[in-house]
């Protein structure tokens, strides 16, 4: 088995949250919500709820490997994670209207 690097290695974020996201269909290509990053602070709007969190740099980055023709290919690096440690808060009505316009 040979480990190679893809031409365009993506940088991905890890998301850590309390609880779980419930969805009955496949996750492939679905838009879960809107994520906003402002320096070290992050907001994640899902449906009628908002989660507030913080951005943290991982002490040891993670690699995302893909098996291709019996070999491993490095396709992405995960160097940061977003931690949502608080419970979701309801979005006020005026924010809901803005979210609908943003699609």
C-alpha positions in Angstrom: 0.0 0.0 0.0 1.4 3.4 -1.0 0.5 6.7 0.6 0.3 9.7 -1.8 -0.9 13.3 -1.6 -3.7 14.5 -3.8 -3.0 17.6 -6.0 -5.4 19.8 -4.1 -5.5 18.9 -0.4 -8.5 20.5 1.2 -8.6 22.1 4.7 -11.6 20.9 6.7 -13.0 21.8 10.1 -14.1 19.4 12.8 -17.4 20.2 14.5 -17.9 19.2 18.1 -21.4 19.7 19.6 -23.6 18.5 22.4 -26.4 16.2 21.4 -27.1 15.1 17.8 -28.4 16.2 14.5 -31.5 14.3 13.6 -32.2 13.8 9.9 -33.9 10.8 8.3 -32.4 11.1 4.7 -28.9 10.7 3.4 -26.4 13.5 4.4 -24.7 13.6 1.0 -24.9 17.1 -0.4 -27.5 18.3 2.2 -27.3 21.8 3.6 -27.6 21.5 7.4 -27.5 25.2 8.2 -25.4 28.3 8.0 -22.0 28.6 9.7 -20.5 32.0 10.4 -16.9 32.4 11.6 -15.7 35.7 13.1 -12.1 35.2 14.3 -12.3 32.8 17.3 -16.2 33.0 17.6 -18.6 30.9 15.5 -22.3 30.8 15.0 -24.2 27.8 13.5 -27.9 28.4 12.5 -29.9 25.2 12.0 -33.6 25.5 11.4 -35.0 27.7 14.2 -32.0 27.4 16.4 -28.6 29.0 16.8 -25.5 27.5 18.4 -22.6 29.7 19.6 -19.1 28.3 19.7 -15.4 28.9 19.5 -12.7 28.0 17.1 -9.8 26.0 18.4 -6.5 24.9 16.7 -5.9 21.1 17.1 -2.6 20.2 18.9 -2.2 17.3 16.5 -3.8 17.8 13.0 -5.8 15.0 11.5 -5.5 13.6 8.0 -8.4 12.4 5.8 -7.3 9.5 3.7 -9.1 8.0 0.8 -8.5 4.4 -0.4 -8.0 4.5 -4.2 -7.0 1.4 -6.2 -5.5 -0.2 -3.1 -3.4 2.9 -2.2 -4.1 5.6 0.3 -4.4 9.2 -0.9 -4.2 12.2 1.5 -7.2 14.3 0.4 -7.7 16.7 3.3 -6.2 18.1 6.5 -8.2 18.9 9.7 -6.2 21.5 11.7 -9.1 23.3 13.5 -12.3 22.4 15.3 -15.3 24.4 16.2 -16.7 23.6 19.7 -20.3 24.2 20.4 -20.6 23.5 24.1 -23.8 25.4 24.9 -27.4 24.3 24.3 -29.0 25.7 21.1 -31.0 28.9 21.5 -34.2 29.7 19.5 -33.7 32.3 16.7 -35.8 35.5 17.2 -38.5 36.1 14.5 -36.6 38.8 12.7 -33.6 36.6 12.3 -35.8 33.8 10.9 -37.0 36.2 8.1 -33.4 37.0 7.3 -32.4 33.3 7.1 -35.4 32.6 4.7 -34.1 35.4 2.4 -30.6 34.0 2.5 -31.9 30.6 1.5 
